[in-house]
Amino acid sequence: MVSLTSMKELINQATLKKFVFYELCGEFEVIHRLKKLFFEQIHELIHIPVGEVAKIAKQAHKLKSSSYSFGTLQLIDILISTEIAAKNGDLKAVENLLGEVKKQLVLLEKELTHLIAQYLNKGA
């Protein structure tokens, strides 16, 4: 069975370009500081103990906003499901979804860094 997230692109490049150039005006330091904060938020989420569902729901919700800015489509879907599962107290689903967040982290660290560097080197 193919999951819904696997059918979506990892990063919506149009959204990322808009964020890098129009919202951040290509400011290298600002972009990299925000990217660092984004990955810190992901690490915070995956290190919250599964039983602390209120914290997980709050962090997943907070992280969705950053994910929209960076255009990380698959992660957004996982975060929505994580927030809902946490609010419903579904510990098994939360545990599985946090595992998916970890997988996304590995993929995104490489790809997001690559795309931002590519955009900054090429210009808009």
CNS distance restraints for C-alpha pairs under 8 A (distance, minus, plus):
assign (resid   2 and name CA) (resid   6 and name CA) 6.72 0.50 0.50
assign (resid   2 and name CA) (resid   7 and name CA) 7.61 0.50 0.50
assign (resid   3 and name CA) (resid   7 and name CA) 7.02 0.50 0.50
assign (resid   4 and name CA) (resid   8 and name CA) 7.09 0.50 0.50
assign (resid   5 and name CA) (resid  73 and name CA) 7.84 0.50 0.50
assign (resid   5 and name CA) (resid  74 and name CA) 4.96 0.50 0.50
assign (resid   5 and name CA) (resid  77 and name CA) 6.69 0.50 0.50
assign (resid   5 and name CA) (resid  78 and name CA) 7.66 0.50 0.50
assign (resid   6 and name CA) (resid  74 and name CA) 7.25 0.50 0.50
assign (resid   8 and name CA) (resid  73 and name CA) 6.69 0.50 0.50
assign (resid   8 and name CA) (resid  74 and name CA) 6.20 0.50 0.50
assign (resid   9 and name CA) (resid  73 and name CA) 6.57 0.50 0.50
assign (resid   9 and name CA) (resid  74 and name CA) 6.88 0.50 0.50
assign (resid  10 and name CA) (resid  72 and name CA) 5.86 0.50 0.50
assign (resid  10 and name CA) (resid  73 and name CA) 5.86 0.50 0.50
assign (resid  10 and name CA) (resid  74 and name CA) 5.57 0.50 0.50
assign (resid  10 and name CA) (resid  75 and name CA) 7.79 0.50 0.50
assign (resid  10 and name CA) (resid 108 and name CA) 7.76 0.50 0.50
assign (resid  11 and name CA) (resid  16 and name CA) 7.57 0.50 0.50
assign (resid  11 and name CA) (resid  70 and name CA) 7.47 0.50 0.50
assign (resid  11 and name CA) (resid  71 and name CA) 5.25 0.50 0.50
assign (resid  11 and name CA) (resid  72 and name CA) 4.45 0.50 0.50
assign (resid  11 and name CA) (resid  73 and name CA) 5.80 0.50 0.50
assign (resid  11 and name CA) (resid  74 and name CA) 7.60 0.50 0.50
assign (resid  11 and name CA) (resid 112 and name CA) 7.70 0.50 0.50
assign (resid  12 and name CA) (resid  16 and name CA) 6.38 0.50 0.50
assign (resid  12 and name CA) (resid  70 and name CA) 7.92 0.50 0.50
assign (resid  12 and name CA) (resid  71 and name CA) 4.81 0.50 0.50
assign (resid  12 and name CA) (resid  72 and name CA) 6.38 0.50 0.50
assign (resid  12 and name CA) (resid  73 and name CA) 6.59 0.50 0.50
assign (resid  13 and name CA) (resid  17 and name CA) 5.99 0.50 0.50
assign (resid  13 and name CA) (resid  71 and name CA) 6.92 0.50 0.50
assign (resid  14 and name CA) (resid  18 and name CA) 6.17 0.50 0.50
assign (resid  14 and name CA) (resid  71 and name CA) 7.95 0.50 0.50
assign (resid  15 and name CA) (resid  19 and name CA) 6.20 0.50 0.50
assign (resid  15 and name CA) (resid  69 and name CA) 7.07 0.50 0.50
assign (resid  15 and name CA) (resid  70 and name CA) 6.71 0.50 0.50
assign (resid  15 and name CA) (resid  71 and name CA) 5.21 0.50 0.50
assign (resid  16 and name CA) (resid  20 and name CA) 6.10 0.50 0.50
assign (resid  16 and name CA) (resid  69 and name CA) 6.91 0.50 0.50
assign (resid  16 and name CA) (resid  70 and name CA) 5.06 0.50 0.50
assign (resid  16 and name CA) (resid  71 and name CA) 5.46 0.50 0.50
assign (resid  16 and name CA) (resid 116 and name CA) 8.00 0.50 0.50
assign (resid  17 and name CA) (resid  21 and name CA) 5.97 0.50 0.50
assign (resid  17 and name CA) (resid  22 and name CA) 7.86 0.50 0.50
assign (resid  17 and name CA) (resid 119 and name CA) 7.07 0.50 0.50
assign (resid  17 and name CA) (resid 124 and name CA) 7.41 0.50 0.50
assign (resid  18 and name CA) (resid  22 and name CA) 5.23 0.50 0.50
assign (resid  18 and name CA) (resid  23 and name CA) 6.71 0.50 0.50
assign (resid  19 and name CA) (resid  23 and name CA) 4.98 0.50 0.50
assign (resid  19 and name CA) (resid  24 and name CA) 6.24 0.50 0.50
assign (resid  19 and name CA) (resid  69 and name CA) 6.25 0.50 0.50
assign (resid  19 and name CA) (resid  70 and name CA) 6.87 0.50 0.50
assign (resid  20 and name CA) (resid  24 and name CA) 5.25 0.50 0.50
assign (resid  20 and name CA) (resid  25 and name CA) 6.41 0.50 0.50
assign (resid  20 and name CA) (resid  26 and name CA) 5.52 0.50 0.50
assign (resid  20 and name CA) (resid  27 and name CA) 7.87 0.50 0.50
assign (resid  20 and name CA) (resid  31 and name CA) 6.80 0.50 0.50
assign (resid  20 and name CA) (resid 116 and name CA) 7.51 0.50 0.50
assign (resid  20 and name CA) (resid 119 and name CA) 7.91 0.50 0.50
assign (resid  21 and name CA) (resid  25 and name CA) 4.42 0.50 0.50
assign (resid  21 and name CA) (resid  26 and name CA) 4.80 0.50 0.50
assign (resid  21 and name CA) (resid 124 and name CA) 6.67 0.50 0.50
assign (resid  22 and name CA) (resid  26 and name CA) 7.64 0.50 0.50
assign (resid  24 and name CA) (resid  30 and name CA) 7.14 0.50 0.50
assign (resid  24 and name CA) (resid  31 and name CA) 6.83 0.50 0.50
assign (resid  26 and name CA) (resid  31 and name CA) 7.37 0.50 0.50
assign (resid  26 and name CA) (resid 120 and name CA) 6.69 0.50 0.50
assign (resid  27 and name CA) (resid  31 and name CA) 6.13 0.50 0.50
assign (resid  28 and name CA) (resid  32 and name CA) 6.25 0.50 0.50
assign (resid  28 and name CA) (resid 120 and name CA) 7.66 0.50 0.50
assign (resid  29 and name CA) (resid  33 and name CA) 6.01 0.50 0.50
assign (resid  30 and name CA) (resid  34 and name CA) 6.12 0.50 0.50
assign (resid  31 and name CA) (resid  35 and name CA) 6.12 0.50 0.50
assign (resid  32 and name CA) (resid  36 and name CA) 6.05 0.50 0.50
assign (resid  33 and name CA) (resid  37 and name CA) 6.26 0.50 0.50
assign (resid  34 and name CA) (resid  38 and name CA) 6.07 0.50 0.50
assign (resid  35 and name CA) (resid  39 and name CA) 6.37 0.50 0.50
assign (resid  36 and name CA) (resid  40 and name CA) 6.18 0.50 0.50
assign (resid  37 and name CA) (resid  41 and name CA) 6.16 0.50 0.50
assign (resid  38 and name CA) (resid  42 and name CA) 6.50 0.50 0.50
assign (resid  38 and name CA) (resid  63 and name CA) 7.54 0.50 0.50
assign (resid  38 and name CA) (resid  66 and name CA) 6.39 0.50 0.50
assign (resid  38 and name CA) (resid  67 and name CA) 7.83 0.50 0.50
assign (resid  39 and name CA) (resid  43 and name CA) 6.23 0.50 0.50
assign (resid  39 and name CA) (resid 105 and name CA) 7.67 0.50 0.50
assign (resid  39 and name CA) (resid 109 and name CA) 7.67 0.50 0.50
assign (resid  40 and name CA) (resid  44 and name CA) 6.11 0.50 0.50
assign (resid  41 and name CA) (resid  45 and name CA) 6.29 0.50 0.50
assign (resid  41 and name CA) (resid  59 and name CA) 7.60 0.50 0.50
assign (resid  41 and name CA) (resid  63 and name CA) 6.47 0.50 0.50
assign (resid  42 and name CA) (resid  46 and name CA) 6.37 0.50 0.50
assign (resid  42 and name CA) (resid  63 and name CA) 7.15 0.50 0.50
assign (resid  42 and name CA) (resid 101 and name CA) 7.70 0.50 0.50
assign (resid  42 and name CA) (resid 105 and name CA) 7.22 0.50 0.50
assign (resid  43 and name CA) (resid  47 and name CA) 6.22 0.50 0.50
assign (resid  44 and name CA) (resid  48 and name CA) 6.55 0.50 0.50
assign (resid  44 and name CA) (resid  59 and name CA) 7.81 0.50 0.50
assign (resid  45 and name CA) (resid  56 and name CA) 6.36 0.50 0.50
assign (resid  45 and name CA) (resid  59 and name CA) 5.94 0.50 0.50
assign (resid  45 and name CA) (resid  60 and name CA) 6.86 0.50 0.50
assign (resid  45 and name CA) (resid  98 and name CA) 7.89 0.50 0.50
assign (resid  46 and name CA) (resid  98 and name CA) 5.90 0.50 0.50
assign (resid  46 and name CA) (resid  99 and name CA) 7.97 0.50 0.50
assign (resid  46 and name CA) (resid 101 and name CA) 7.18 0.50 0.50
assign (resid  46 and name CA) (resid 102 and name CA) 6.84 0.50 0.50
assign (resid  48 and name CA) (resid  52 and name CA) 6.82 0.50 0.50
assign (resid  48 and name CA) (resid  55 and name CA) 7.32 0.50 0.50
assign (resid  48 and name CA) (resid  56 and name CA) 6.59 0.50 0.50
assign (resid  50 and name CA) (resid  56 and name CA) 7.66 0.50 0.50
assign (resid  50 and name CA) (resid  91 and name CA) 6.47 0.50 0.50
assign (resid  50 and name CA) (resid  94 and name CA) 6.69 0.50 0.50
assign (resid  50 and name CA) (resid  95 and name CA) 6.10 0.50 0.50
assign (resid  51 and name CA) (resid  91 and name CA) 6.72 0.50 0.50
assign (resid  52 and name CA) (resid  56 and name CA) 6.35 0.50 0.50
assign (resid  53 and name CA) (resid  57 and name CA) 5.99 0.50 0.50
assign (resid  53 and name CA) (resid  86 and name CA) 4.78 0.50 0.50
assign (resid  53 and name CA) (resid  87 and name CA) 6.67 0.50 0.50
assign (resid  53 and name CA) (resid  89 and name CA) 6.43 0.50 0.50
assign (resid  53 and name CA) (resid  91 and name CA) 7.80 0.50 0.50
assign (resid  54 and name CA) (resid  58 and name CA) 6.21 0.50 0.50
assign (resid  54 and name CA) (resid  86 and name CA) 6.74 0.50 0.50
assign (resid  54 and name CA) (resid  87 and name CA) 6.80 0.50 0.50
assign (resid  55 and name CA) (resid  59 and name CA) 6.06 0.50 0.50
assign (resid  56 and name CA) (resid  60 and name CA) 5.94 0.50 0.50
assign (resid  56 and name CA) (resid  82 and name CA) 7.76 0.50 0.50
assign (resid  56 and name CA) (resid  83 and name CA) 6.95 0.50 0.50
assign (resid  56 and name CA) (resid  86 and name CA) 6.39 0.50 0.50
assign (resid  57 and name CA) (resid  61 and name CA) 6.10 0.50 0.50
assign (resid  57 and name CA) (resid  82 and name CA) 6.92 0.50 0.50
assign (resid  57 and name CA) (resid  83 and name CA) 4.34 0.50 0.50
assign (resid  57 and name CA) (resid  84 and name CA) 7.27 0.50 0.50
assign (resid  57 and name CA) (resid  86 and name CA) 5.34 0.50 0.50
assign (resid  57 and name CA) (resid  87 and name CA) 6.15 0.50 0.50
assign (resid  58 and name CA) (resid  62 and name CA) 6.21 0.50 0.50
assign (resid  58 and name CA) (resid  83 and name CA) 7.38 0.50 0.50
assign (resid  59 and name CA) (resid  63 and name CA) 6.00 0.50 0.50
assign (resid  60 and name CA) (resid  64 and name CA) 6.24 0.50 0.50
assign (resid  60 and name CA) (resid  79 and name CA) 5.36 0.50 0.50
assign (resid  60 and name CA) (resid  80 and name CA) 7.29 0.50 0.50
assign (resid  60 and name CA) (resid  82 and name CA) 6.62 0.50 0.50
assign (resid  60 and name CA) (resid  83 and name CA) 5.55 0.50 0.50
assign (resid  61 and name CA) (resid  65 and name CA) 7.30 0.50 0.50
assign (resid  61 and name CA) (resid  79 and name CA) 7.14 0.50 0.50
assign (resid  61 and name CA) (resid  80 and name CA) 7.40 0.50 0.50
assign (resid  61 and name CA) (resid  83 and name CA) 6.34 0.50 0.50
assign (resid  62 and name CA) (resid  66 and name CA) 7.36 0.50 0.50
assign (resid  63 and name CA) (resid  67 and name CA) 6.14 0.50 0.50
assign (resid  63 and name CA) (resid  79 and name CA) 7.55 0.50 0.50
assign (resid  64 and name CA) (resid  68 and name CA) 6.21 0.50 0.50
assign (resid  64 and name CA) (resid  76 and name CA) 5.78 0.50 0.50
assign (resid  64 and name CA) (resid  79 and name CA) 6.36 0.50 0.50
assign (resid  64 and name CA) (resid  80 and name CA) 7.48 0.50 0.50
assign (resid  65 and name CA) (resid  69 and name CA) 6.58 0.50 0.50
assign (resid  66 and name CA) (resid  70 and name CA) 6.43 0.50 0.50
assign (resid  67 and name CA) (resid  71 and name CA) 5.95 0.50 0.50
assign (resid  67 and name CA) (resid  72 and name CA) 5.30 0.50 0.50
assign (resid  67 and name CA) (resid  73 and name CA) 7.51 0.50 0.50
assign (resid  67 and name CA) (resid  75 and name CA) 6.99 0.50 0.50
assign (resid  67 and name CA) (resid  76 and name CA) 6.08 0.50 0.50
assign (resid  68 and name CA) (resid  72 and name CA) 6.41 0.50 0.50
assign (resid  68 and name CA) (resid  73 and name CA) 7.45 0.50 0.50
assign (resid  68 and name CA) (resid  76 and name CA) 7.06 0.50 0.50
assign (resid  72 and name CA) (resid  76 and name CA) 6.31 0.50 0.50
assign (resid  73 and name CA) (resid  77 and name CA) 6.64 0.50 0.50
assign (resid  74 and name CA) (resid  78 and name CA) 6.47 0.50 0.50
assign (resid  74 and name CA) (resid 104 and name CA) 7.85 0.50 0.50
assign (resid  75 and name CA) (resid  79 and name CA) 6.04 0.50 0.50
assign (resid  75 and name CA) (resid 101 and name CA) 6.82 0.50 0.50
assign (resid  75 and name CA) (resid 104 and name CA) 6.50 0.50 0.50
assign (resid  76 and name CA) (resid  80 and name CA) 6.19 0.50 0.50
assign (resid  77 and name CA) (resid  81 and name CA) 6.36 0.50 0.50
assign (resid  78 and name CA) (resid  82 and name CA) 6.01 0.50 0.50
assign (resid  78 and name CA) (resid  97 and name CA) 6.54 0.50 0.50
assign (resid  78 and name CA) (resid 100 and name CA) 7.19 0.50 0.50
assign (resid  78 and name CA) (resid 101 and name CA) 6.91 0.50 0.50
assign (resid  79 and name CA) (resid  83 and name CA) 6.02 0.50 0.50
assign (resid  79 and name CA) (resid 101 and name CA) 7.77 0.50 0.50
assign (resid  80 and name CA) (resid  84 and name CA) 6.31 0.50 0.50
assign (resid  81 and name CA) (resid  85 and name CA) 6.00 0.50 0.50
assign (resid  81 and name CA) (resid  97 and name CA) 7.48 0.50 0.50
assign (resid  82 and name CA) (resid  86 and name CA) 5.97 0.50 0.50
assign (resid  82 and name CA) (resid  93 and name CA) 7.59 0.50 0.50
assign (resid  82 and name CA) (resid  94 and name CA) 5.75 0.50 0.50
assign (resid  82 and name CA) (resid  97 and name CA) 5.89 0.50 0.50
assign (resid  82 and name CA) (resid  98 and name CA) 7.35 0.50 0.50
assign (resid  83 and name CA) (resid  87 and name CA) 6.12 0.50 0.50
assign (resid  84 and name CA) (resid  88 and name CA) 6.15 0.50 0.50
assign (resid  85 and name CA) (resid  89 and name CA) 6.10 0.50 0.50
assign (resid  85 and name CA) (resid  90 and name CA) 5.15 0.50 0.50
assign (resid  85 and name CA) (resid  91 and name CA) 7.42 0.50 0.50
assign (resid  85 and name CA) (resid  93 and name CA) 6.16 0.50 0.50
assign (resid  85 and name CA) (resid  94 and name CA) 5.81 0.50 0.50
assign (resid  86 and name CA) (resid  90 and name CA) 6.01 0.50 0.50
assign (resid  86 and name CA) (resid  91 and name CA) 7.03 0.50 0.50
assign (resid  86 and name CA) (resid  94 and name CA) 6.05 0.50 0.50
assign (resid  90 and name CA) (resid  94 and name CA) 6.20 0.50 0.50
assign (resid  91 and name CA) (resid  95 and name CA) 6.04 0.50 0.50
assign (resid  92 and name CA) (resid  96 and name CA) 6.28 0.50 0.50
assign (resid  93 and name CA) (resid  97 and name CA) 5.98 0.50 0.50
assign (resid  94 and name CA) (resid  98 and name CA) 6.02 0.50 0.50
assign (resid  95 and name CA) (resid  99 and name CA) 6.41 0.50 0.50
assign (resid  96 and name CA) (resid 100 and name CA) 6.53 0.50 0.50
assign (resid  97 and name CA) (resid 101 and name CA) 6.27 0.50 0.50
assign (resid  98 and name CA) (resid 102 and name CA) 6.29 0.50 0.50
assign (resid  99 and name CA) (resid 103 and name CA) 6.48 0.50 0.50
assign (resid 100 and name CA) (resid 104 and name CA) 6.25 0.50 0.50
assign (resid 101 and name CA) (resid 105 and name CA) 6.14 0.50 0.50
assign (resid 102 and name CA) (resid 106 and name CA) 6.61 0.50 0.50
assign (resid 103 and name CA) (resid 107 and name CA) 6.58 0.50 0.50
assign (resid 104 and name CA) (resid 108 and name CA) 5.85 0.50 0.50
assign (resid 105 and name CA) (resid 109 and name CA) 5.95 0.50 0.50
assign (resid 106 and name CA) (resid 110 and name CA) 6.92 0.50 0.50
assign (resid 107 and name CA) (resid 111 and name CA) 6.24 0.50 0.50
assign (resid 108 and name CA) (resid 112 and name CA) 5.34 0.50 0.50
assign (resid 108 and name CA) (resid 113 and name CA) 7.77 0.50 0.50
assign (resid 109 and name CA) (resid 113 and name CA) 6.12 0.50 0.50
assign (resid 110 and name CA) (resid 114 and name CA) 6.20 0.50 0.50
assign (resid 111 and name CA) (resid 115 and name CA) 6.10 0.50 0.50
assign (resid 112 and name CA) (resid 116 and name CA) 6.08 0.50 0.50
assign (resid 113 and name CA) (resid 117 and name CA) 6.18 0.50 0.50
assign (resid 114 and name CA) (resid 118 and name CA) 6.11 0.50 0.50
assign (resid 115 and name CA) (resid 119 and name CA) 6.11 0.50 0.50
assign (resid 116 and name CA) (resid 120 and name CA) 6.10 0.50 0.50
assign (resid 117 and name CA) (resid 121 and name CA) 6.11 0.50 0.50
assign (resid 118 and name CA) (resid 122 and name CA) 6.18 0.50 0.50
assign (resid 119 and name CA) (resid 123 and name CA) 5.62 0.50 0.50
assign (resid 119 and name CA) (resid 124 and name CA) 6.72 0.50 0.50
assign (resid 120 and name CA) (resid 124 and name CA) 7.89 0.50 0.50
